[in-house]
Amino acid sequence: MGNQAGVLKCSMSGWGRFPVEECESVRPERYRDLTASAGRQIARGQGRSYGDAALGKRVILTERVNRLLAFDAVAGVLRAEAGVTLAEVLAAIMPHGWFLPVTPGTQWASLGGCVAADVHGKNHHHDGTFGQHVLELEMILADASRVTCSATKNQALFWATIGGMGLTGIIGEVNLKLRRIGSSYLRVRHHPAKNLAQTFALFGDPGLDDQYSVAWIDCLAGGKQLGRSILMCAHHAAPEELPAALQGSAAVGTSRSVAFDLAAAVLNPLTIQLFNAVYYHRQGNKRAPYFAHYDHYFYPLDRIADWNRLYGKRGFVQYQCVVPEAGALTAVSALLQTVSQSRRPSFLAVLKRLGVQNAALLSFPLAGYTLALDIPMRDRGVFDLLRTLDAIVLQHGGRVYLAKDAVLTPQTFRAMYPRYRDWQRIKQAVDPAHGFESSLSRRLGMGYA
Ligand SMILES: Cc1cc2nc3c(=O)[nH]c(=O)nc-3n(C[C@H](O)[C@H](O)[C@H](O)COP(=O)(O)OP(=O)(O)OC[C@H]3O[C@@H](n4cnc5c(N)ncnc54)[C@H](O)[C@@H]3O)c2cc1C
C-alpha cells in the first residue's frame, strides 16, 4: 500500500472478492473535484458489483461526492450526486411517502452504480429498469466537459451510459422520478412449487398479486424435484391493509456481521442441501399472507454485514444470466441440472421473470427469465462449469449480467450483446482515447471495434 499526492495504491475487489487486483485510487472530496484526468480510469460507487466492473488501473472513488441536492416531495423527484447510496435516498424520501421506482437487492449501492449497471428489481416485469426512471444525468466526459443527457437530450449518450458500466464517462448527478407508496410495509405471500414446471406456471399466472415477485430455488434438488421453489410475491401495502399493530410503527433494522472468513468447508454440498431442505419447508409452509417491512423484504442480505465473506478467501462468482421466454423452461432446467450435477453447490439460487428490454444498448434485461447462482471459487474447475453454463445461455439466445461477471470472454460477450456495435460507435465518439477503462472492459475488449 502507498499514498502519493492523493493517489492510494491498494488491493481491491468487487463484492464477490474475485478477482483481487492492485489498483490506484483517488477519492475526490467535492463535486467540483470530480473530473476526468489523463490516463485509464474508472468510477466506482460502493463496489457492490460482484466481479471486475469497478476495478482498473486507476479507480475514482465517488463515495464522498454524495450530496442530496433537491427533493420535490410533491412531484416525487430527487436530484443527487451520484455517490449517494440508495440507503441515504430512502432515509430522505420514505418519511414523505416515496420509494425507489426500482431497487436491487441491496441498499448499499450508489445512484451512479445503479445507472451504470441499469439495475433491475423484483418489479422489472411491470416497471422496467432503474434507468427507465432517470429523468436526467449530468456527465463528466473524457475531455473534462460537463454535459446533461436524458431520453430527449443527447439521447445517444444517455442510452449508452445507462447500462454502459461507467465507460462513457463519470456520472456526476442523477435526477430520478420516485414511486408513491402508502406505507413502509409490503403484503407478502409465498407460493411453494414442487418443480420447475410448476414454478414457471406460477410466474405465468395472470391472477397472481405480483407487483414484486421472485423465486428462491432449491438448486440441489434433482430428478422430479428439479427446480422446486418458493415464489415470493408482494405489493406495497396501503395503510388500510395494515393490521392495527403495524399502523404508524417503524421497524428498525439490525445488522449482524460475519466478521471472519468462514472456512470454505462449512459450505459444502451436505450443509447446503440441509439448509435448502429446511428453508423450503419452513418458507413453503407460510401459506397465509404476512406483512414485511421494506428493509426485510427487499434487503434481507444487507442485514448480515459482510456476508460475502461466507465463501472464504477465494471468493465467489455470482453467475446471473437471462434467457428469452420461448425455451426458458428448457434452458433453466439445463442450467440447474448442470450445476446440480457439478457438485459445486450454489448457496443462493434465485429465479425471476423479466419484462421487455429497453433502449439502453448494453442493458441486461430482456423478456424472459433470469437465474442467479452463487458459485464459490474453489479451484480452476469452476471456469469449466461457467463455460458450460455460458454455452447453454448462448444456445438459447440469452446473456450474462456484466455487473456480476468476472469470467466472460470477448467472443461470448459480443455474441450475447448484439447491440454492442451501436454502443461502441458512441463510446468511440465520446471517448476515442479510451480514457475510461475498467478491468471488465479490458478483459472483454469493450470500446474496440
Ligand atoms: C446483495 C446484492 C444484491 C444485488 N441485487 C441486485 C439486483 O437485484 N438487481 C441488479 O440489477 N443488481 C443487483 N446487485 C448488483 C448491484 O446493484 C450493481 O452491481 C450496482 O452497480 C452496484 O452499485 P455500486 O455503487 O456498488 O457500483 P460499483 O460496484 O462500484 O460499480 C458498478 C459499475 O458502475 C460504474 N459506476 C459506479 N459509479 C459510477 C459513476 N458515478 N459514474 C460512472 N460509472 C459509475 C462502475 O464503473 C462499474 O462499472 C446486487 C448486489 C448485491 C451485493
The ligand as a Tripos MOL2 file, in Angstrom:
@<TRIPOS>MOLECULE
LIG
   53    58     1     0     0
SMALL
NO_CHARGES

@<TRIPOS>ATOM
      1 C1        -26.6070   -8.2140   -2.1800 C.3       1 LIG1
      2 C2        -26.6610   -7.6700   -3.5790 C.ar      1 LIG1
      3 C3        -27.8560   -7.7320   -4.2640 C.ar      1 LIG1
      4 C4        -27.9350   -7.2320   -5.5650 C.ar      1 LIG1
      5 N1        -29.1330   -7.3130   -6.2110 N.ar      1 LIG1
      6 C5        -29.2370   -6.8420   -7.4720 C.ar      1 LIG1
      7 C6        -30.4960   -6.8770   -8.1420 C.ar      1 LIG1
      8 O1        -31.4950   -7.3400   -7.6070 O.2       1 LIG1
      9 N2        -30.5570   -6.3610   -9.3980 N.ar      1 LIG1
     10 C7        -29.4640   -5.8130  -10.0030 C.ar      1 LIG1
     11 O2        -29.5950   -5.3540  -11.1400 O.2       1 LIG1
     12 N3        -28.2630   -5.7560   -9.3970 N.ar      1 LIG1
     13 C8        -28.1270   -6.2650   -8.1390 C.ar      1 LIG1
     14 N4        -26.9210   -6.2010   -7.4890 N.ar      1 LIG1
     15 C9        -25.7790   -5.5870   -8.1950 C.3       1 LIG1
     16 C10       -25.6210   -4.1030   -7.8610 C.3       1 LIG1
     17 O3        -26.8690   -3.4810   -7.7010 O.3       1 LIG1
     18 C11       -24.9070   -3.4060   -9.0300 C.3       1 LIG1
     19 O4        -23.6820   -4.0320   -9.2640 O.3       1 LIG1
     20 C12       -24.6420   -1.9100   -8.8030 C.3       1 LIG1
     21 O5        -23.9630   -1.4380   -9.9340 O.3       1 LIG1
     22 C13       -23.8020   -1.6660   -7.5640 C.3       1 LIG1
     23 O6        -23.6480   -0.2610   -7.3590 O.3       1 LIG1
     24 P1        -22.2770    0.3060   -6.7800 P.3       1 LIG1
     25 O7        -22.4750    1.7200   -6.4170 O.co2     1 LIG1
     26 O8        -21.7650   -0.5910   -5.7170 O.co2     1 LIG1
     27 O9        -21.3740    0.2210   -8.0810 O.3       1 LIG1
     28 P2        -19.8930   -0.3480   -8.2490 P.3       1 LIG1
     29 O10       -19.8910   -1.8000   -7.9860 O.co2     1 LIG1
     30 O11       -18.9390    0.4910   -7.5160 O.co2     1 LIG1
     31 O12       -19.7270   -0.1270   -9.8360 O.3       1 LIG1
     32 C14       -20.5400   -0.8370  -10.7440 C.3       1 LIG1
     33 C15       -20.4070   -0.1970  -12.1180 C.3       1 LIG1
     34 O13       -20.9310    1.1200  -12.0770 O.3       1 LIG1
     35 C16       -19.9530    2.0560  -12.5180 C.3       1 LIG1
     36 N5        -20.1290    3.2830  -11.7350 N.ar      1 LIG1
     37 C17       -20.3330    3.4230  -10.4080 C.ar      1 LIG1
     38 N6        -20.4680    4.7220  -10.0940 N.ar      1 LIG1
     39 C18       -20.3290    5.4200  -11.2360 C.ar      1 LIG1
     40 C19       -20.3260    6.8120  -11.5690 C.ar      1 LIG1
     41 N7        -20.5390    7.7640  -10.6630 N.pl3     1 LIG1
     42 N8        -20.1330    7.1470  -12.8580 N.ar      1 LIG1
     43 C20       -19.9360    6.2130  -13.8220 C.ar      1 LIG1
     44 N9        -19.9260    4.9020  -13.5610 N.ar      1 LIG1
     45 C21       -20.1110    4.5110  -12.2870 C.ar      1 LIG1
     46 C22       -18.6160    1.3800  -12.2640 C.3       1 LIG1
     47 O14       -17.6210    1.8800  -13.1440 O.3       1 LIG1
     48 C23       -18.9610   -0.0710  -12.5640 C.3       1 LIG1
     49 O15       -18.8700   -0.3250  -13.9470 O.3       1 LIG1
     50 C24       -26.7920   -6.6730   -6.2030 C.ar      1 LIG1
     51 C25       -25.5820   -6.6130   -5.4960 C.ar      1 LIG1
     52 C26       -25.5090   -7.1070   -4.1930 C.ar      1 LIG1
     53 C27       -24.1950   -7.0420   -3.4660 C.3       1 LIG1
@<TRIPOS>BOND
     1     1     2 1
     2     2     3 ar
     3     2    52 ar
     4     3     4 ar
     5     4     5 ar
     6     4    50 ar
     7     5     6 ar
     8     6     7 ar
     9     6    13 1
    10     7     8 2
    11     7     9 ar
    12     9    10 ar
    13    10    11 2
    14    10    12 ar
    15    12    13 ar
    16    13    14 ar
    17    14    15 1
    18    14    50 ar
    19    15    16 1
    20    16    17 1
    21    16    18 1
    22    18    19 1
    23    18    20 1
    24    20    21 1
    25    20    22 1
    26    22    23 1
    27    23    24 1
    28    24    25 2
    29    24    26 1
    30    24    27 1
    31    27    28 1
    32    28    29 2
    33    28    30 1
    34    28    31 1
    35    31    32 1
    36    32    33 1
    37    33    34 1
    38    33    48 1
    39    34    35 1
    40    35    36 1
    41    35    46 1
    42    36    37 ar
    43    36    45 ar
    44    37    38 ar
    45    38    39 ar
    46    39    40 ar
    47    39    45 ar
    48    40    41 1
    49    40    42 ar
    50    42    43 ar
    51    43    44 ar
    52    44    45 ar
    53    46    47 1
    54    46    48 1
    55    48    49 1
    56    50    51 ar
    57    51    52 ar
    58    52    53 1
@<TRIPOS>SUBSTRUCTURE
     1 LIG1         1 GROUP 0 **** ****
